[in-house]
Amino acid sequence: MSNRLFQGVIHQMRDAIDRTIGVIDETSVIIACSELGRIGEVNDSVTPELMASAEPFVVNGYTYRSFGSRPRPEYAVFVLGTDPEAARYAALLAVSLASIKQFYDEKYDRSNFVKNIILDNILPGDIYLKARELHFNNDVSRVCMLIKITNKTDVAAYDVIQNLFPDKSKDFVININETDIALVKEIKPGIESKDLEKLAGSIVDTLSSEFYTHCVVGIGTAIEGIKDLARSFKEAQVALEGGKVFDTERSIVRYDNLGIARLVYQLPTTLCEMFLKEVFKKGSIESLDHETLFTIQRFFENNLNVSETSRKLFVHRNTLVYRLEKIKKITGLDLREFEDAIVFKVALMVKKYLTSNPVKF
């Protein structure tokens, strides 16, 4: 559709600009040109590095100017000549075509519509009106996933994920920024959480094994209708941030699996600091060494069972009891008591949360 849009503008401007003008896409194919016979030609001299430039560039006697979404513009205009006038024409064309495309996308592009919903760039009252205008299916279940690329590679992860979900009428792959990609996926009603994790796992595995690109995935809750897409997206963001703090070893984090971490994440930092001061004597939590904290972690993992924990730690039962008594003396909390154990567990999470300084959504 963009090809026809650009060709219409180029056709109208060819008389005003008495030079060969046109547009190439990100694969360096001419998709619009004042010389119709050149449409479809490939210009291998225009590399992705040149396309990514924010400045005009010259190749084989033509002045080029990229336009489209940064950091990876999808298009570039070209004008015959390397003189200052050619550069001015190229700049004028780039601004004009970018504005026209943005207007067209906002009016007719479903993917852009979904992006505006999840980023809260559209008024709630306008969502259903726009959905009707675009014939967008409102009566299906969907889920938002947020994929964060954690290492820099030459691979365009966005393109890889798009190829994994080629049905653009049902699934929407959206570039959020240089590292974050959102996937809005149509799903069967009542789908189980483990199936969503499998889906996320296929993304992680494909990027890792085939393209050596590492990522983490946050999964929001499944929603009905389109108005709640923004909520599912925010949940995916919280899942990623919460995972960084409370579940650092996992590459896939579900919002509904964060448990009490969800509550801790929503608390203001001042309230968290007050809670720590009230629970622990001054400096008591800092005085716990690595071995003691490791013992506590294992004790919680084994459901406060002294015998099972001592077996897993390869220590005598009395040794573990001695360590627990020592913790009680330092902190005033007896971890063998359920209520004290809960307070201590939450306090450790709060401390970790404050140390990590996560982004709030």
Secondary structure by P-SEA (a helix, b strand, c coil): caaaaaaaaaaaacccccccccccccccccccccccccccccccccccccccccbbbbcccbbbbbbccccccccccccccccaaaaaaaaaaaaaaaaaaaaaaacccaaaaaaaaaaccccccaaaaaaaaacccccccbbbbbbbbccccccaaaaaaaaaccccccbbbbbccccbbbbbccccccccaaaaaaaaaaaaaaacccccccbbbbbccccccccaaaaaaaaaaaaaaaaacccccccccccccccaaaaaaaccaaaaaaaaaaaccccccccccaaaaaaaaaaaaacccaaaaaaaacccaaaaaaaaaaaaaacccccccaaaaaaaaaaaaaaaaaaaccccc
